[in-house]
Amino acid sequence: MSGEKYFLSLSCHNRPGIVAAVARCLFEGGANIQEAHQHDDVETGIFFARIGFNFVNGGDLDALRGAFESVANAFDMTWFMRSVSQPLRVLVLVSRFDHCLSDILYRWRIGELNMTIAGIAANYPRETYVHHDFDGIPFDYLSITRETKADQEAQLLRIIEEREVDLVILARYMQILSADLAARLAGRCINIHHSFLPGFKGAKPYHQAYERGVKLIGATAHYVTGDLDEGPIIEQDVERVSHQDTPEALVRKGRDIERRVLSRALAWHLEGRVILNGRKTVVFRD
């Protein structure tokens, strides 16, 4: 029995026989199911599943993919199948605040995030990040003004295409992507932003929260769309605060929440645990 692990993620309109057909195809292809999650969205009528498996008796992933095509076509599935150990190529975008970048680099270096960093791109020069170790990681300084936004995004898109980037992470990248670029990156660009009740937009949101005496602060990780901060949500978290917390304390606690929310969303995407469901997501946690 092979020690290599694989997974299949799929979605399609729900109807009888999906699970049976999928399981039969995996069995006939020499696969052994080790983990299975499924969800039937009764509102949309869409069925979602993520199945983890390995091979027995020398099964082959390419052959299984070929055999599964007929099942996928029969149920009009959206699907993908790959090895758990196959890293995705990730581009990290960052601005002046680098706490999420630091966390991603640390988790990547200790093996917690199975990915290849295709590069780091920033709208601040390299000197902004002198305390970071970018050894071996391409770094691109992409300065931007209102007048040069289109050219800057063209450079960014060129990097994404030339380096065959699978996923873009906005690690507190404080620039709004154009609707065109957001559409090109649909389902493969994750953003992190603070989220409060009520919401605070503009400069110094934690200071605004302090002035309003909020009792909860939080963060949201979501896929990027043309609607600012309104894409399908992957993960959220909150922390209770009080009148004793200064604006600086709120900023510090906010950084911690943003780091852990983004890292969870990134890990789940890398593991194929997130499936888009219109304006929402289905997340099969391990």
C-alpha positions in Angstrom: 0.0 0.0 0.0 1.4 3.4 -1.1 2.3 5.9 1.6 1.6 8.8 -0.8 -1.7 10.5 -0.1 -4.1 12.1 -2.6 -7.4 13.9 -2.6 -10.3 14.5 -4.9 -12.5 17.6 -4.5 -15.7 18.0 -6.4 -19.0 19.8 -6.7 -22.1 19.2 -8.9 -25.9 19.3 -8.9 -27.1 16.8 -6.4 -28.8 13.6 -7.6 -28.8 9.9 -6.6 -25.7 7.8 -7.3 -22.9 10.4 -7.0 -21.2 8.8 -4.0 -21.6 5.3 -5.4 -20.1 6.3 -8.8 -17.2 8.1 -7.2 -16.4 5.3 -4.8 -16.7 2.6 -7.5 -14.3 4.5 -9.8 -11.7 5.0 -7.0 -12.0 1.3 -6.0 -11.6 0.1 -9.6 -8.6 2.4 -10.0 -6.8 0.8 -7.0 -7.5 3.6 -4.6 -8.2 3.1 -0.9 -10.4 5.9 0.7 -8.9 7.2 3.9 -11.0 10.3 4.6 -14.4 11.5 3.2 -16.3 14.7 3.7 -19.5 15.7 1.9 -22.1 18.4 2.0 -25.5 18.8 0.3 -26.5 22.4 0.1 -30.3 22.2 0.2 -30.8 25.8 -0.9 -28.7 25.6 -4.1 -29.1 21.8 -4.7 -25.3 21.5 -5.1 -23.4 18.5 -3.7 -19.8 19.0 -2.4 -17.2 16.4 -1.5 -13.6 16.0 -0.6 -12.2 12.5 -0.5 -8.7 11.6 0.7 -7.2 8.3 -0.6 -4.0 6.4 -1.3 -3.2 3.6 -3.7 -3.0 -0.2 -3.2 -1.4 -2.6 -5.6 0.4 0.1 -7.6 -2.5 2.4 -8.6 -1.6 5.4 -10.8 -2.9 9.0 -10.4 -2.9 9.9 -14.1 -4.7 6.7 -15.0 -7.3 7.4 -12.2 -7.8 10.9 -13.5 -8.5 9.5 -17.0 -11.0 7.0 -15.6 -12.7 9.6 -13.5 -13.4 11.9 -16.5 -16.4 9.7 -17.5 -17.8 10.0 -14.0 -17.3 13.7 -13.9 -18.9 14.2 -17.3 -21.9 12.1 -16.3 -22.6 14.3 -13.4 -21.3 17.6 -14.9 -18.8 17.9 -12.0 -16.3 20.7 -11.2 -13.4 18.7 -9.8 -9.6 18.4 -9.3 -7.4 15.5 -8.1 -3.8 15.8 -6.9 -1.2 14.5 -4.4 -1.4 16.0 -1.0 2.4 16.5 -1.1 2.3 18.5 -4.4 3.0 22.1 -3.4 1.1 25.0 -5.0 3.0 28.0 -6.3 2.2 31.0 -4.2 2.8 34.7 -4.7 2.6 36.9 -1.6 1.7 40.6 -1.9 2.5 42.9 1.0 2.6 46.6 1.9 4.1 48.3 5.0 2.5 46.0 7.6 4.4 42.8 7.5 3.1 40.7 10.4 1.1 38.3 8.1 4.1 38.0 5.8 6.3 37.1 8.7 3.8 34.4 9.9 3.5 32.9 6.4 7.3 32.7 6.0 7.7 31.0 9.4 5.0 28.5 8.9 6.4 27.7 5.4 9.9 27.2 6.7 8.9 24.8 9.4 6.8 22.8 6.9 3.4 23.7 8.1 2.4 25.2 4.8 3.0 22.9 1.8 3.7 25.4 -0.9 6.5 26.9 -3.1 6.9 30.7 -2.7 7.1 31.9 -6.3 7.9 35.4 -5.0 7.1 38.3 -2.8 5.8 41.5 -4.4 5.4 44.8 -2.5 4.5 48.4 -3.1 7.3 49.3 -0.7 11.0 49.0 -1.5 13.1 46.0 -0.3 14.7 48.1 2.5 11.3 48.1 4.3 11.8 44.4 5.1 15.5 44.3 6.1 14.7 42.2 9.2 13.2 39.4 7.0 15.2 36.6 5.4 14.2 36.4 1.8 17.1 34.2 0.8 16.2 32.4 -2.4 12.8 34.1 -2.7 12.3 36.5 -5.6 11.3 40.0 -4.5 9.7 42.6 -6.7 9.2 46.2 -5.8 6.1 47.4 -7.7 5.6 51.0 -6.9 2.1 52.3 -7.5 0.3 55.6 -7.8 -3.2 56.4 -9.0 -1.7 57.3 -12.4 0.4 54.1 -12.7 -2.1 51.6 -11.3 -2.8 50.0 -14.7 0.9 49.6 -15.5 1.6 48.2 -12.0 -1.1 45.6 -12.3 0.2 44.6 -15.8 3.6 44.0 -14.2 1.9 41.9 -11.5 -0.1 39.9 -13.9 3.1 39.2 -15.9 4.8 37.9 -12.8 1.8 35.7 -12.0 1.8 34.2 -15.5 5.6 33.8 -16.0 6.1 32.1 -12.6 3.0 29.9 -13.1 1.5 31.1 -9.8 -1.4 29.0 -8.5 -2.5 31.3 -5.6 -2.0 34.9 -4.7 -2.0 36.0 -1.0 -2.8 39.6 -0.1 -0.9 39.6 3.2 -2.1 43.1 4.3 -1.5 44.4 0.8 -3.1 47.8 1.1 -4.0 48.3 -2.6 -7.4 47.6 -4.1 -7.2 45.3 -7.1 -9.0 46.4 -10.2 -12.2 44.6 -11.1 -10.4 43.1 -14.2 -7.5 41.7 -12.1 -9.8 40.4 -9.4 -11.8 38.6 -12.1 -8.6 37.0 -13.6 -7.7 35.7 -10.1 -11.2 34.5 -9.2 -10.9 31.6 -6.7 -7.1 31.9 -6.5 -6.5 35.1 -4.5 -7.0 35.3 -0.8 -7.2 38.5 1.2 -7.2 39.3 5.0 -8.9 42.3 6.5 -10.0 43.4 9.9 -13.7 43.1 10.7 -15.6 44.8 13.4 -19.2 45.3 14.4 -19.7 48.0 13.4 -17.2 48.1 10.5 -14.6 50.8 10.3 -13.2 51.9 7.0 -10.3 54.2 6.2 -7.2 55.0 8.2 -6.5 53.6 11.7 -9.5 51.2 12.1 -8.4 50.1 15.5 -8.3 53.6 16.8 -11.8 54.2 15.4 -12.8 51.0 17.2 -11.3 52.3 20.4 -13.2 55.6 20.1 -16.5 53.7 19.7 -15.8 51.4 22.6 -16.1 48.1 20.7 -16.2 44.9 22.7 -15.2 42.5 19.9 -12.5 42.8 17.2 -11.9 40.3 14.5 -10.6 39.4 11.1 -11.9 37.8 7.9 -10.0 35.8 5.2 -11.9 35.7 1.9 -11.4 35.2 -1.8 -11.0 38.4 -3.7 -13.7 39.7 -6.0 -14.5 43.0 -7.7 -16.5 44.0 -4.6 -14.2 45.3 -2.0 -13.9 42.9 1.0 -17.1 41.1 0.0 -15.7 37.9 -1.6 -16.6 34.4 -0.4 -15.5 34.0 3.2 -13.1 31.2 4.1 -12.4 31.8 7.7 -13.1 34.4 10.5 -12.2 34.8 14.2 -12.9 37.3 16.9 -11.5 38.3 20.3 -13.2 40.0 23.1 -11.8 43.3 24.3 -12.7 45.9 26.9 -12.5 49.5 28.0 -9.1 48.7 29.5 -7.5 48.1 26.0 -5.7 51.0 24.5 -5.6 51.6 20.8 -2.1 50.1 20.8 -3.5 47.0 22.5 -6.2 46.6 19.9 -3.7 46.9 17.1 -1.5 44.2 18.8 -4.5 41.8 19.3 -5.7 42.6 15.8 -2.3 41.5 14.3 -2.6 38.2 16.2 -6.1 37.5 14.9 -5.2 38.4 11.3 -2.2 36.1 11.3 -4.0 33.0 12.5 -7.1 33.6 10.3 -5.0 34.0 7.2 -2.8 31.0 8.0 -5.8 28.8 8.5 -7.4 30.0 5.2 -4.2 29.5 3.3 -3.6 26.0 4.7 -7.1 24.9 3.9 -6.8 26.2 0.3 -3.5 24.4 -0.1 -5.0 21.1 1.1 -8.0 21.5 -1.3 -10.5 21.8 1.6 -12.2 25.0 0.3 -14.8 24.7 -2.5 -16.6 27.8 -3.9 -20.4 27.8 -3.5 -21.5 31.0 -5.3 -20.9 33.9 -2.9 -20.0 31.4 -0.1 -17.6 28.6 0.4 -17.7 25.1 1.7 -14.8 24.3 4.0 -14.0 20.7 4.9 -11.8 21.1 7.9 -9.5 18.2 8.8 
